[in-house]
Amino acid sequence: MIRNLILLFFFLNSTVCLSQVDLNLILNHKFNGDPFLYSQNYQDENGNAINISRLQYYISSIEITHDSGINTPLSSVYVLANGNVTNYFLGQYSIYNIEKLEFDLGVDYDANHGNSSNYSSQHPLGPQSPLMDWGWPAGYFFLVIDGTIDDNGDGVPNKAFQLRSLGDIMLQDVNYLTNSYESINNIINLSLDVNIDRWLSGIDLINAGIDHSSSSTNLNMCNNTVTNQVFEANDLSSLDIQQNLIDITTDYNVSYSPTINYKLNNNIDFTLSIYNSSGQIVLQSQNIGFEGNYFIRKELKSGVYFVFFNGGKYTYKHKFIIN
């Protein structure tokens, strides 16, 4: 009898373990329906040339309804999304068929009134560079869109704007029924399109300026999340196109210690190496993945630098300048 109970115990536990799947959130960033790249110029709704140099936003309070109405809250999961990053691991769960997805754009009240210093720099709520919070008690930036826009009709984006939304009022609840996912080998990829241009609809970007606040402009941008359906289920067949793009840019938000935004078209780990103009290696990091935002945690001298991404037979090069 005891032997049978032991066997039953191990059987049940092995069944539970086997039922776990990796849940990935796939965010396909787009502008006017085209795959989004930091290095690409687009047109706003008024026909003005626009370039987005930084897109970041928080996702929190994720809930999954699945398998005939079971609700699984991912209460401890926070996503700090970047415009050049597609793949986000949410954890392992006993989920088979997804029926509904719900989440908030922004950070829930308790976390927003906490302190980023309570988290490591690797945690989405931890200290970030460039900054994603104004410190306690001001809270986090829920949505950040920085860029330049053409203000004189010559087709060249030249006037800077920074929209960084701040405050609990910016929180937006997103929910809908979905069948936009694929399940392969105990991995579920839950895929969404993110229409960046819809966030900016109705906003006067030429006169927006530098706005890090709870202003009506930033509130309108966040409200567009729901009213303009920024997030929507996507055509899974377009996923390969999104993941086969190459984009490497430099974010000079911290001028002497910039961030390298990279999106490479091979799903492998890369080694990043930075050299100065004399060919001397300045910095090197291994296993950085194939997409992400690499903050150079070192003050660089003025000069020309080269970034090399090496992934075996794949090598990519990028140049940047420190003035």
Phi, psi and omega per residue, in radians:
M1 nan -0.816 3.137
I2 -1.112 -0.705 3.123
R3 -1.057 -0.720 3.134
N4 -1.136 -0.682 3.125
L5 -1.149 -0.692 3.109
I6 -1.106 -0.771 3.114
L7 -1.082 -0.711 3.119
L8 -1.117 -0.717 3.124
F9 -1.031 -0.838 -3.129
F10 -1.194 -0.579 3.110
F11 -1.148 -0.795 -3.139
L12 -1.119 -0.717 -3.136
N13 -1.201 -0.650 3.106
S14 -1.205 -0.568 3.101
T15 -1.152 -0.736 3.117
V16 -1.074 -0.763 -3.125
C17 -1.094 -0.736 -3.111
L18 -1.192 -0.400 -3.075
S19 -1.390 -0.173 -3.124
Q20 -1.314 2.389 3.070
V21 -2.192 2.655 3.013
D22 -1.371 2.234 3.133
L23 -1.886 2.076 3.136
N24 -1.990 2.390 3.009
L25 -1.720 2.161 -3.139
I26 -1.890 2.044 -3.121
L27 -1.955 1.900 -3.139
N28 -1.651 1.740 -3.092
H29 -1.360 2.320 -3.089
K30 -2.368 2.723 3.010
F31 -2.336 2.077 -3.055
N32 0.916 0.642 3.066
G33 1.516 -0.163 3.141
D34 -1.695 2.579 3.066
P35 -0.950 2.379 -3.042
F36 -1.503 2.364 3.022
L37 -2.335 2.419 3.069
Y38 -1.077 -0.562 -3.058
S39 -1.419 -0.054 -3.030
Q40 -1.767 2.434 2.979
N41 -1.557 2.520 3.123
Y42 -2.246 -3.042 3.060
Q43 -2.120 2.377 3.063
D44 -1.401 -3.080 -3.051
E45 -1.178 -0.251 3.106
N46 -1.733 0.097 3.120
G47 1.486 0.145 3.124
N48 -1.458 2.421 3.080
A49 -1.157 2.398 -3.069
I50 -2.475 2.503 3.041
N51 -2.259 2.273 3.097
I52 -1.732 2.098 -3.129
S53 -1.738 -0.295 3.128
R54 -2.662 2.201 3.032
L55 -2.356 2.047 3.074
Q56 -2.495 2.557 3.116
Y57 -2.787 2.736 3.135
Y58 -1.746 2.527 2.965
I59 -2.164 2.305 -3.140
S60 -2.530 3.120 3.105
S61 0.894 0.811 -3.123
I62 -1.323 2.321 3.052
E63 -2.309 2.375 3.123
I64 -2.019 2.179 2.967
T65 -1.739 2.248 -2.991
H66 -2.666 2.836 2.977
D67 0.855 1.063 3.072
S68 1.149 0.827 2.945
G69 1.661 0.110 3.087
I70 -1.275 2.312 3.141
N71 -1.871 2.172 3.116
T72 -2.108 1.881 3.080
P73 -1.431 2.369 3.069
L74 -1.775 1.073 -2.917
S75 -1.125 -0.483 -3.087
S76 -1.700 0.115 -3.075
V77 -1.711 2.206 3.044
Y78 -2.171 2.411 3.112
V79 -2.024 2.194 2.948
L80 -1.805 1.771 -3.031
A81 -1.546 2.519 3.107
N82 -2.177 2.554 -3.047
G83 -1.077 -0.394 -3.123
N84 -1.773 0.090 -3.105
V85 -1.992 2.307 -3.061
T86 -1.799 -0.653 -2.931
N87 -1.835 2.285 3.132
Y88 -2.378 2.099 3.140
F89 -1.457 2.194 -3.086
L90 -1.754 -0.246 -3.131
G91 2.193 -3.033 -3.139
Q92 -1.948 2.309 -3.057
Y93 -2.534 2.793 3.053
S94 -1.546 1.408 -3.070
I95 -2.312 2.402 3.113
Y96 -2.131 -0.960 -3.115
N97 -2.100 2.059 -3.106
I98 -1.554 2.313 -3.113
E99 -1.958 -0.522 -3.083
K100 -2.677 2.524 3.070
L101 -2.168 2.348 3.079
E102 -2.383 2.423 3.081
F103 -2.776 2.944 3.058
D104 -1.894 2.436 2.858
L105 -1.410 2.079 -3.102
G106 2.019 -2.880 -3.056
V107 -2.122 2.359 -3.111
D108 -1.052 2.826 -2.979
Y109 -0.993 -0.844 -3.068
D110 -1.083 -0.796 -3.136
A111 -1.178 -0.648 -3.091
N112 -1.180 -0.411 3.126
H113 -1.837 0.331 3.016
G114 -1.638 -2.628 -3.059
N115 -2.400 2.169 -3.110
S116 -1.083 -0.432 -3.135
S117 -1.212 -0.183 3.079
N118 -1.370 -0.095 -3.115
Y119 -2.075 2.767 3.064
S120 -1.310 2.853 -3.141
S121 -1.189 -0.296 3.106
Q122 -1.430 -0.309 3.136
H123 -1.412 2.472 3.132
P124 -0.947 -0.529 -3.134
L125 -1.597 -0.022 3.130
G126 -1.370 3.060 3.137
P127 -1.022 2.290 -3.102
Q128 -2.080 2.747 2.990
S129 -2.423 2.093 -0.028
P130 -1.057 2.800 -3.059
L131 -1.052 2.437 2.979
M132 -2.075 0.287 3.055
D133 -2.668 2.819 3.091
W134 -1.816 0.277 3.136
G135 1.413 2.845 3.123
W136 -1.257 2.394 0.045
P137 -1.747 0.230 -3.054
A138 -1.126 -0.587 3.062
G139 1.709 -2.948 -3.021
Y140 -1.638 2.719 2.906
F141 -1.388 2.067 -3.097
F142 -1.303 -0.669 -3.110
L143 -2.519 2.248 3.141
V144 -2.175 2.165 3.010
I145 -2.315 1.967 3.076
D146 -1.968 2.608 3.081
G147 3.110 -2.890 3.077
T148 -2.302 2.668 -3.121
I149 -2.414 2.557 3.111
D150 -1.276 2.084 -3.136
D151 -1.937 0.084 -3.126
N152 -2.289 0.159 3.021
G153 1.362 0.244 -3.139
D154 -1.619 0.054 3.092
G155 1.452 0.070 -3.117
V156 -1.962 2.046 3.080
P157 -1.138 2.056 -3.018
N158 -2.310 -0.342 -3.088
K159 -1.747 2.177 -3.033
A160 -1.370 2.555 2.962
F161 -2.441 2.609 3.064
Q162 -2.415 2.000 3.107
L163 -1.963 1.945 -3.095
R164 -2.294 1.814 -2.997
S165 -1.417 2.399 -3.005
L166 -2.411 2.320 3.042
G167 2.067 2.611 -3.109
D168 -1.017 -0.496 -3.094
I169 -1.119 -0.325 -3.097
M170 -1.366 -0.232 -3.056
L171 -1.064 2.339 -3.109
Q172 -2.232 2.314 -3.139
D173 -1.666 2.133 -3.126
V174 -2.021 2.202 3.073
N175 -2.712 2.534 3.116
Y176 -2.947 2.824 3.003
L177 -1.271 2.566 -3.106
T178 -2.558 2.539 2.921
N179 -2.247 0.317 -3.064
S180 -1.575 1.246 3.089
Y181 -2.651 2.803 3.073
E182 -2.333 2.508 -3.123
S183 -2.095 2.023 -3.098
I184 -2.413 2.135 3.025
N185 0.897 0.947 3.121
N186 1.064 0.487 3.047
I187 -2.249 2.238 3.049
I188 -1.939 2.121 3.057
N189 -1.780 1.941 3.137
L190 -1.694 1.958 -2.884
S191 -1.949 2.350 3.110
L192 -2.330 2.544 2.899
D193 -1.538 2.476 3.088
V194 -2.112 1.887 -3.046
N195 -1.591 1.622 -3.018
I196 -1.061 -0.679 -3.104
D197 -1.046 -0.515 -3.126
R198 -1.243 -0.478 3.035
W199 -1.101 -0.565 -3.026
L200 -1.646 0.029 -3.109
S201 -1.117 2.315 3.102
G202 1.384 0.124 -3.110
I203 -1.852 2.292 3.132
D204 -1.420 1.550 -3.060
L205 -1.230 -0.488 -3.141
I206 -1.106 -0.595 -3.115
N207 -1.912 0.185 -3.090
A208 -1.202 -0.686 3.111
G209 1.161 -2.626 -3.140
I210 -1.725 1.898 -2.996
D211 -2.268 1.682 3.089
H212 -1.950 1.484 -2.982
S213 -2.917 -3.003 3.040
S214 -1.740 0.622 -3.071
S215 -1.160 2.877 3.080
S216 -1.103 -0.557 3.111
T217 -1.119 -0.831 3.130
N218 -1.173 -0.607 3.101
L219 -1.160 -0.727 3.096
N220 -1.063 -0.711 3.123
M221 -1.068 -0.804 3.140
C222 -1.190 -0.689 3.102
N223 -1.070 -0.515 3.100
N224 -1.067 -0.358 3.109
T225 -0.910 -0.786 -3.094
V226 -1.647 -0.819 -3.054
T227 -1.127 -0.561 -3.137
N228 -1.833 0.104 3.109
Q229 0.870 1.107 3.115
V230 -1.058 -0.765 3.120
F231 -1.645 2.318 3.073
E232 -2.654 2.703 3.103
A233 -1.068 2.459 -3.048
N234 -1.950 2.981 3.026
D235 -1.435 1.937 -3.054
L236 -1.047 -0.377 3.140
S237 -1.202 -0.289 3.140
S238 -1.511 -0.068 -3.061
L239 -1.109 -0.706 -3.129
D240 -1.096 -0.655 3.115
I241 -1.091 -0.797 -3.118
Q242 -1.091 -0.663 -3.049
Q243 -1.510 -0.081 3.123
N244 -1.767 0.266 3.117
L245 -1.545 2.647 3.046
I246 -2.104 2.220 -3.122
D247 -2.640 2.109 3.096
I248 -2.282 2.118 3.138
T249 -2.404 2.899 3.103
T250 -1.991 2.216 3.067
D251 -1.742 1.981 -3.078
Y252 -1.640 0.492 3.121
N253 -0.963 -0.689 2.947
V254 -1.888 1.776 -2.879
S255 -1.068 -0.683 -3.080
Y256 -1.539 -0.140 -3.114
S257 -2.546 1.249 -2.966
P258 -1.307 3.081 3.075
T259 -1.956 2.327 3.077
I260 -1.683 1.986 3.060
N261 -1.576 2.234 -3.098
Y262 -2.429 2.475 3.046
K263 -2.471 1.913 -3.062
L264 -1.934 2.738 -2.943
N265 -1.696 0.410 3.101
N266 -2.287 2.153 -3.059
N267 -1.396 1.179 3.129
I268 -2.435 2.936 3.057
D269 -1.406 2.416 3.114
F270 -2.016 2.716 2.947
T271 -1.809 2.253 3.139
L272 -1.791 2.258 3.107
S273 -2.256 2.356 3.112
I274 -2.007 2.232 3.136
Y275 -2.091 2.610 3.000
N276 -1.516 -3.134 -3.051
S277 -1.202 -0.245 3.101
S278 -1.583 0.016 3.129
G279 1.492 0.147 3.114
Q280 -1.494 2.386 -3.135
I281 -1.340 2.298 -3.085
V282 -1.786 -0.642 -3.032
L283 -2.771 2.560 3.081
Q284 -2.593 2.411 3.079
S285 -2.394 2.416 -3.137
Q286 -1.832 2.776 3.043
N287 0.949 0.946 -3.116
I288 -1.665 0.071 -3.107
G289 1.386 -2.924 -3.086
F290 -1.992 -0.024 3.056
E291 -2.676 2.510 -3.131
G292 2.842 -2.904 -3.094
N293 -2.354 1.888 -3.040
Y294 -1.733 1.892 3.107
F295 -1.469 2.166 -3.139
I296 -1.396 1.729 -3.077
R297 -1.425 0.990 -3.127
K298 -2.806 2.329 3.119
E299 -1.333 2.101 -3.087
L300 -1.689 2.524 3.056
K301 -1.305 2.810 3.094
S302 -1.039 2.441 3.130
G303 2.643 -3.056 -3.133
V304 -1.755 2.377 -3.136
Y305 -2.279 2.718 3.137
F306 -2.244 2.329 3.087
V307 -1.850 2.262 3.059
F308 -2.029 2.253 3.000
F309 -1.839 2.043 -3.114
N310 -2.042 2.137 3.099
G311 -2.299 1.108 -3.100
G312 1.293 -1.995 -3.120
K313 -1.413 -0.088 3.137
Y314 -1.841 2.231 3.092
T315 -2.392 2.335 3.128
Y316 -2.235 2.549 -3.054
K317 -2.200 2.504 3.133
H318 -2.520 2.448 -3.129
K319 -1.948 2.437 3.007
F320 -2.511 2.818 -3.035
I321 -2.215 2.324 3.015
I322 -1.823 2.083 -3.118
N323 -1.529 nan nan
